[in-house]
Amino acid sequence: MSSATPTAKSKAKTNAIQPRHVAVAIPYRYDSVQSQSRPQGDLQICLVTSRKHDGLYVLPKGGVEAGESSSEAAIREMWEEAGLRPAPSNHHSAPVDSSGLEPSLLRSNMVADHKPHKFSPSADPLSPAFVPRAIYTAHEFEIKDSNSSSAVWPESRERQRKWVSLKEAKEGIRWRKDIAELLDRSTLGGY
C-alpha cells in the first residue's frame, strides 16, 4: 500500500499534466496606398477560415512539434494554413527549452487558454489547481512581396485566407478570446 496521501497524489498528477504548446502566426503587410499619415501604407492582417467553425476566421496556428521552436511552428502553420512565407530576414530562431518554448519570448506574447485541460483538477481558471488546455504564443511576420504568397498551399482546399484591416481582424477573431488577446497584446495591436 502506498504511503502517499490522496492530496500528494493529486498534486503529483496535476504537476504531470501539461498544456499543449500552440504557436500562433500574425502575418501582416502594408498595402501599397501611402499617405502623409501612413507613409508605409495601411496595416493589414491575414486571417484564415476555421475548419471547425463554419464562417469564422482565425489566425494561423498549431501545435509545436518535438524538436521545433515556437517560431518555427508558427512559420510552418502560416505556410500550411495560409500559404504565406516570411522573408528569410524577417524571423529568427531562438534556443528551445525542453518544453518547446523559447526562453527569450516575452510573457506578453503568451496566453493561457481559458478552457481547462481534460485532466485539469479544476475548471475554474482562477483556481491554483487549474491547468489550461493550451498555452498560445504569438509571432509576428511581415509578408513583404507577392513571392511570399502562394496561390496553392497545403490546406488551400480546406481554408480561405483574407487580408483585412487591424480593426476588422480584431473584430473577426473576437470569438476566440485567447487568440484575440494575443493580437491585442502584439506590437501591431496599437497601430
Buried (B, 14 or more C-beta within 10 A) or exposed (E): EEEEEEEEEEBEEBEEBEBBBBBBBBBBBBEEEEEEEEEEEBBBBBBBBBEEEEEEBBBBBBEBEEEBBBBBBBBBBBBBBBBBBBEEEBBEEBEBEEEBBBEEBEEEBBBBBEBBBEEBBEEEEEEEBBBBBBBBBBBBBBBEEEEBBBEEBBBBEEBEBBBBBBEBBBEBBEEBEBBBBBBBBBEBBEB
